[in-house]
Amino acid sequence: MADMAEAFDALASFDMWEEVAVILAAFFAPTVLQNLVSGYVPDVVDKPEAYGIAVAAGGQLSPMYSHEISIGGGLYTADKAAERFNLKSTVQGVGA
C-alpha cells in the first residue's frame, strides 16, 4: 500500500507538472518567436527548425529550466523536420 501512496505523491507533485508546463511552453515558443521576428529576419532563415534550435540554444541561458527548454525546443525542431520531410503520418479519423 505504501508504494501506491508514493506513486500518487509523485503524480501529484507540483514540481513535475511545472516541468511539463515549461516543456510545453518551450514547444510553442518557436512559433511565437517566428511570428515576432518574421519581418526582421532575412529570408535565409525561413525554416521552422531554425526557430526551434534558437529556442533550445537560448534555453541554455535559463539557470532553472535549461534542460526542460532544450527538450521542448528539440521536440519542436524534430516535429517540424519530420513534417517538412513528410515523415509524419496523418490522422485520417478517430473512432470506429
C-alpha positions in Angstrom: 0.0 0.0 0.0 2.9 2.4 0.7 4.1 2.0 -2.9 0.7 3.3 -4.2 0.9 6.3 -1.9 4.4 7.1 -3.1 3.2 6.8 -6.7 0.3 9.1 -6.1 2.6 11.6 -4.4 4.9 11.5 -7.4 1.9 12.1 -9.8 0.6 14.9 -7.7 4.0 16.5 -7.4 3.8 20.2 -8.4 7.4 20.2 -9.5 6.7 17.5 -12.1 3.8 19.4 -13.6 5.8 22.6 -13.5 8.5 20.9 -15.6 5.8 19.6 -18.1 4.4 23.2 -18.4 7.9 24.5 -19.2 8.4 21.8 -21.8 5.1 22.6 -23.4 5.8 26.4 -23.3 9.2 25.8 -25.0 7.5 23.6 -27.6 5.2 26.5 -28.6 7.9 29.2 -28.1 9.5 28.8 -31.6 6.1 29.6 -33.3 5.8 32.7 -31.1 9.4 33.7 -31.9 8.9 33.2 -35.6 5.8 35.4 -35.6 7.6 38.1 -33.6 10.7 38.4 -35.8 9.3 37.4 -39.2 9.6 40.9 -40.6 13.2 41.4 -39.3 14.9 38.2 -40.2 16.3 37.7 -43.7 14.6 35.1 -46.0 17.6 32.8 -45.5 16.1 31.8 -42.2 12.7 30.5 -43.4 12.8 27.0 -41.9 10.8 26.5 -38.7 13.5 24.2 -37.5 15.8 27.2 -37.1 13.5 28.8 -34.6 13.3 25.5 -32.6 17.1 25.4 -32.5 17.2 29.1 -31.4 14.8 28.4 -28.5 16.8 25.3 -27.4 20.0 27.2 -27.6 18.6 30.2 -25.8 17.2 27.9 -23.1 20.8 27.3 -22.0 20.8 30.8 -20.6 18.0 29.9 -18.2 19.5 28.9 -14.9 16.5 27.0 -13.7 14.9 25.3 -16.7 17.6 24.9 -19.3 17.1 21.1 -19.6 13.3 21.4 -20.0 13.6 24.3 -22.5 16.1 22.2 -24.5 13.6 19.3 -24.6 10.7 21.5 -25.7 12.7 23.3 -28.4 14.2 19.9 -29.5 10.8 18.3 -29.8 9.6 21.2 -31.9 12.6 21.0 -34.2 12.2 17.3 -34.7 8.5 17.7 -35.3 9.0 20.4 -37.9 11.8 18.5 -39.6 9.6 15.3 -39.8 6.8 17.4 -41.2 9.0 19.0 -43.9 10.4 15.7 -45.0 7.0 14.0 -45.0 7.9 11.6 -42.2 4.9 12.3 -40.1 1.8 10.2 -40.5 -1.5 11.8 -41.0 -4.5 11.0 -38.8 -7.4 10.2 -41.1 -10.1 9.6 -38.5 -10.9 8.9 -34.9 -13.1 6.2 -33.5 -14.8 3.2 -35.1 
